[in-house]
Amino acid sequence: GESVGLHLPTLSVQEGDNSIINCAYSNSASDYFIWYKQESGKGPQFIIDIRSNMDKRQGQRVTVLLNKTVKHLSLQIAATQPGDSAVYFCAENNPPSGGYNKLIFGAGTRLAVHP
Amino acid sequence: EPEVTQTPSHQVTQMGQEVILRCVPISNHLYFYWYRQILGQKVEFLVSFYNNEISEKSEIFDDQFSVERPDGSNFTLKIRSTKLEDSAMYFCASSERPVGGGLQETQYFGPGTRLLVL
């Protein structure tokens, strides 16, 4: 079946560096994508989202890039801080088979920020 | 800032027992969801709920599962006869609109209930 996946299971960066977390998706019908951050023992925390009619969206210190041609999504974190250490999940909606409310999550990438 | 809350934070139960997990979605939200996360795995969709009925459910959400909005604030997930493999974190989420409904489509997650079935 179609699914969202991640290229790197873990990413280690130095504090202050920029981080890039990647995600590949296979459902070309998906039109909405979200990045969530999950700290240990907590629920997924919304970071940023993007619709398929956009290729870039910026938030505070974060940027999401969407390349529909190669079905690739990335999350860029500028000036990574120790508090950014967490597991990051990309998620997509899943039309038409899953409808428009169901989010399909990727496997997650652990970001470890070292001082 | 409004947030989704869940109770209990932890639940330990014996196999075969019924459990009810409770959620209070964000107050102006109309769409409600349950997801689960088995330890070390990714988050999996269980069910979505709107206008007092299930709008979508996954293959995981079998006859042992049910959801209910018993009043204007709570949203519950009931597992009728728990199995060992039901052990997981269960997350409730809510959104103001469905995905595709515009800027308020973001699903916000609660902190989860850790369910352990012995």
Interface residues (C-beta under 8 A of the other chain):
Chain A: D31 Y32 I34 Y36 K42 G43 P44 Q45 F46 D49 F89 A91 N93 G98 G99 Y100 N101 K102 L103 I104 F105 G106 A107 G108
Chain B: V4 Y31 Y33 Y35 Q41 K42 V43 E44 F45 S48 Y50 S55 E56 S58 F91 S95 P98 V99 G100 E105 T106 Q107 Y108 F109 G110 P111 G112
